[in-house]
């Protein structure tokens, strides 16, 4: 549609709440928005003399059609907007992802559950958070583990109780010693419940409970237990004063500020627990300026708080938002109590929003400096190798065990940063086991053939190929490129005796040293390490899968469902092989359990 046709279509819309979806020429949804009155909002985009911000003007220039969905109320439109943003991931919306940047602490299921830091919510277990970053979540978990002396070993309970002598952690008082059998299931469950209270921000209730229990033990002359509770109570008081354990989901108040720099915007959300700054969340987005502040803050609120499933009592904003009443209602429903959006004009609350804005500005400056440094590194690398600055780099590595189960990894770095969504894995199908140059040729050929056949998953081609290895791998890769008429520079990453990439070698055998340029040395080293890690992880997964299928599948009565259930309970084939029939009967019938025990006993003979 032309702009005139879009304007005419928008003028026929009703003056009712709803959601609108903007489509580009290919029919893709590029923006999702909500409106109190669809006609008024949508027609503004196509007005004869629009007063758009840069980001909005750019979006409108791509719109070829739109559709609307009517909603009963503005609140319903807000909820639907959030759902559609998650579904379509439109290019011009702020996109928050619950699997990136906001980790959770997970309590696993089972008789003796454990806490761990996870990047996203999944089915099963109990989750606390999110936290502002993995470092914050890890610090919170370490602090709680120290207080309650939870096991940090890889033992599986109750299977491993009493099987081995306790480790050093137990003897120095850093582990409660579940493996000794001295910690009952009820006692361990009590410790877990207390830790959950801390993660839920209910430290006051926990302190009162421990105080009462400590006094009761003292009255009963159980001074050893009373001393243990006293130390735990003091540790919890110190920990709560640092507010490190309380996640963003349990803050009393949040302060949200917006800043822009160049064509990039940033929202900073600061969480406060009992007046103390506890956590910070940051989101960056391109194509924004100060005029976008209201809309971008509203987008952040409408996605972030539903993602974590709750909201604080008060949220202080650096500017007004359009759908304040509907947003407050949505947040109150999430919280199970009143949540107020406040735009403070003076006093401490105003200072909190100013601090949020200051943090947003500081993060933008840091991001700009970091990107400038990355651009310079790429420019220097291109100059060093005699090529244009390589914005997109692909690196390959081969992993195998004595030539068997050979696999390859392909990592992608764009503008100096890993693009993990573009990583690829390959199983070596044709090359002789242990022949790395032939393996490189095979996977690079497959990668190029997919691209040359128009497979979008393998496009675009990079500006530079890096091979883990020396001149033989580089020559092999160069021949593959020449055979397909592809002219892309290729170099090998040569390691020193400490397994660090000391230089890059061309197919002519000329080595360019990196140690004299620390920034390039660190950058290439990071690529090499990431590519190696990705290859080894894939290789280990292939081997584990092979081991699992080669043994359990040979036992009568163990089908796919029972195999999965056994591995879910016991985690490893080794653990299954060491389990008794009684332990196995928790998962499979007696006759199958006895056959499993008999099978592994026969293997050990």
SULSULPE-V121257 format. One record per helix or strand. SS is the DSSP state (H for helix, E for strand). FROM is the first residue (numbers start at 1). LEN is the number of residues. Records with the same first field share a line. If there is no record, write none. Layout:
BEGIN
SS->FROM-LEN  FROM-LEN
END
This chain:
BEGIN
H->3-9  38-8  54-9  74-15  134-15  168-4  178-3  185-15  203-17  223-20  248-3  290-19  324-12  347-39  420-3  436-17  456-3  471-13  518-35  560-11  573-6  581-4  590-15
E->18-6  29-7  65-6  104-4  115-4  126-4  253-9  264-10  276-11  314-4  340-3  392-10  404-11  417-2  424-4  464-5  489-7  501-5  511-3
END
